[in-house]
């Protein structure tokens, strides 16, 4: 049985404990058993009550509430991870607590690193908070914990089609910067993305639609010059380069340097492909 080891650990303590098990502990254990959908034998019930009594003596009513929400697995994780589990779990609501109780080995390091915002994120999109951190990074995940759940789910869907890690970062950054986030997400052509993937140009185009062309290009150029250079060189027609050059001069040296690096890189690749360049060592 999954909780058999907990019973074995606590059996010696059951008889030694002189403190009576109060009503709140009994009710919390029964509520936890329902959450976990596990029948309790008399010995298991007594062991769970003793474990919860001890946790409540140290962590107060938080231990009772967290066990009610997390199920019997919360007691198991409390026994395995000790004080850290109960202290970090205090920031969790019912949905996040259940996730934490079931997946503490995976989630506790993320709660420790990202902070309480990770649990707020897990509560909004159960099972997806870890993916959000992996896709957009710790700082963006903290900010996204305040975003609507539907927006987070849609961002994750878009991120899975991104053509690079840089495009995923650009997606998260521009969403958080947007003053019109709903319009930003609506601006994506989902059929095209599902067929061909999500590019930096598509992310920038969505931002330009929602927040204006000038604002969109300026932010991408200043914050993501390499991506801006890629967008310009890949997608502008020759007749548009004059206008693009004027815009680049206005936006500053970082963009110019990025464009020159990209041009040199492409020239080198072309020379190697033609056999006109120096042989590689």
Secondary structure, 3 states (H helix, E strand, C coil): CCCHHHHHHHHHHHHHCCCCCCHHHHHHHHHHHHHHCCCCCHHHHHHHHHHHHHHHHHHCHHHHHHHHHHCHHHHHHHHHHCHHHHHHHCCCCHHHHHHHHHCHHHHHHHHHHHCHHHHHHHHHCCCCHHHHHHHHCHHHHHHHCCCCHHHHHHHHHHHCCECCHHHHHHHHHHHHHCCCHHHHHHCCCHHHHHHHCECHHHHHHHHHHHHCHHHHHHHHHHHCHHHHHHHHHHHCCHHHHHHHHHHHHHHCHHHHHHHHHHHHHHHHHHHHHHCCCCCCC
